């Protein structure tokens, strides 16, 4: 490329200089621009050669940038001092005779800026106090929006935005097993499979496991109680990057089969056990076995649940078979590996295990980030709600912007006087911004108590899966965010108002301030656009609320396959130390069977109890699955497993289960009787098709059992999930090996039976505590808690948005009637009917509502797709829902216009024209 010619270099230099000069303040540039350009031309002709011209330009640029800040500060200070406050009396004629700028005492630096700020705030305060109705309305409107935002952001921040409380949480993954026979993708693993995954994986640094369970705690000075327990592998804490805050973790010897009984306790449990300095080395009774306390867990340890105690998992491949799958797995990615590479590797390992071990038939592997595993189901709902509260805040902002636009338009005469006295638009903008900042600051202060009041309600509605929300409070980060949002809203509102004032002839406003809209037609159209936006945003929220509420209604109407009313349930666990489980004598476990029989017998005799039942799982607890074989028939390739439930003979009576064919269990179905079972309709449809299953035999756990009945399906996975194939076995013929649930149906209030039920268990065995005591109605409500949480909050936000939009429509029409009062008086004076005036006002309203509805329907069709995971048997684009929401908004919008329309029709022409 050839070098630029001298003429070209000179042209580029002139362009560069002219561009730099444009950076100077306008007033300074007007006085000195020609002189600067002339001087630079002279220097340019004297600069010899290419290097000389370049050096001259560099020197000029550096000098200019040195003085540029001080020039701008001086320019701003001169403009600011031209008007500090409006004067009550002004002689404009003398102003015209002497137009020279007034001299002000010199002031420098921050003190001058602070003085101007103080004056602006004082004037803004007086202006707002003169209109208390306007000020209070604006503060309350924004305060409600900011308060709702603060409360919901606190919840969303904890669940979505804050990282998990572990070392480098982005490297943590959840490892699941899959089952092609049942189609499940998140199943626990066997202990031998965990060892193989841990030893063979290169993409994972380490893999740990845990079993969520419960244990009984007994101590002389404490009441027997049930604890939420985690049985963990030795490396569980190291994989998560969690260490005890006091004491130490488990050793290799303590996690081997037959190792010593030791425990790590939560901080909450540690405080109950006694002084902290005496805790280490003390003994507690866990399931009637003495265990040594080794340490205290950190407060932040809420994964996978808020466990009270950690116990070592003292099992390995020699003591735990490969066909049982109790262990949930968590791993840490090796350096340079991602979730996808770990997925590929574990899939290959699972395929090798499937080929080597028949027990692993159809089993694969699934890897996902731990954060997705924990919060994946709740994230869509929270994001939707966060978007909804942002819509509410946007509607509130537009509403307040309209209020300020009217407020500033009413003050255009004052602003005109300021302009006539020499105030620049920057100075006027500074005063107006002070007013908006005071209002948004007051709204931010009001948001604090509103958010604090809303937090308990949010936490009460939140699903129990969000264990980390317990005791959540609003932190400093949320208050900082609310402050920043309030400041941004002040800037936006001030900018909107200034954009409307730009079209107002302030000089003409001194003489025409009371006539019509005086140059404000464009401003009024901007206000109309704001209302259109409010209507559109409100319709989006209304559609979302109607969709989720309709879905919730349909979900509640689903028949779960069992009756939940008037039923109390409570869980208990029999420790193996005092209730031995000798599998060589199974199912003749006398101690367990005797306890169960006594419990059922005494519970059925409680006054007011209609029936009492016992089961390994209550109807909304999916329990576990078992492999099986239909005797006399080869196993199918897609046979899979059956969901298994051990129940007492009274279970079906307690839950009013419908019998399809055959019979229920009876008291004669004991250990010494023929082994029997009952199937649900889903199992019959899958495995017996058109053949009757009655008297067919099914083998599992080495025992052949005869099918004696078929019952309707129970939706054990929740109301929104179809019932899986399941079999029911008499608990007398198959006593439980873990926790069990006792359930009683009563004509009394179910909760009133809790004390009597606890007393019965204590009388049978004082070391057995009841836990998780609740009603079945509460249980079924908890199963839909996530959907109810989203539906109720969306409905609340939609109602709030509707109220704000109606206020906006009403306020704008009221201003229209006030501003055009003279015009309406003339119309009526010339014979117009009052109904035509009403029609005029309503047509103005429809001109805002109809476009808003059209935009809202389009936006809702797009936004509602994000609610798909929260909907049950309702389409995100259900035409009926959209029509209902649009009709409701249109009707309420027209009703909001009734008062301004009626006021317009009652204008007295003579009074109006005479006043003018």
Secondary structure, 3 states (H helix, E strand, C coil): CCCCCHHHHHHHHHHHHHHHHCCCCHHHHHHHHHHHHHHHHHHHHHCCHHHHHHHHHHHHHHHHHHHHHHHHHHHHHHHHHCCCCCCCCCCHHHHHHCCCCCCCCCCCHHHHHHHHHHHHHHHHHHHHHCCHHHHHHHHHHHHHHHHHHHHHHHHHHHHHHCCCCCCCHHHEEEEEEEECCCCEEEECECHHHHHHHHHHCCCEEEEEEEEEEEEEEEECCEEEEEEEEEEECCCHHHHHCCCCCEECCCCCHHHCCCCCCEEEECHHHHHHHCCHHHCCCCEEEECCEEEEEEEECCCCCCCCCCCCEEEECCCCCCCCCCCCCCEEEEEEECCCCCHHHHHHHHHHHHHHHHHHCHHHCCEEEEEEEHHHHHHHHHHHHHHHHHHHHHHHHHHHHHHHHHHHHHHHHHCHHHHHHHHHCCCCHHHHHHHHHHHHHHHHHHHHHHHHHHHHHHHHHHHHHCCCCCHHHCCCCCCHHHHHHHHHHHHHHHHHHHHHHHHHHCCCCHHHHHHHCCCCCCCCHHHHHHHHHHHHHHHHHHHHHHHHHHHHHHHHHHHHCCCCCCCCCCEEEEEEECCCCCCCCCCCCCCCCHHHHHHHHHHHHHHHCCCCEEEEEEECCCCCCCCEEECCEECCCCCCCCCCCEEEEEECCCHHHHCCCCEEEECCCCCCCCCCCCCEEEEEHHHHHHHCCCCCCCCCEEEECCEEEEEEEEECCCCCCCCCCCCCCEEEEECCCCCCCCEEEEEEEECCCHHHHHHHHHHHHHHHCCCCCCEEEEEHHHHHHHHCHHHHHHHHHHHHHHHHHHHHHHHHHHHHHHHHHHHCHHHHHHHHHCCCCHHHHHHHHHHHHHHHHHHHHHHHHHHHHHHHHHHHHHCCCCCCCCHHHHHHHHHHHHHHHHHHCHHHHHHHHCCCHHHHHHHC
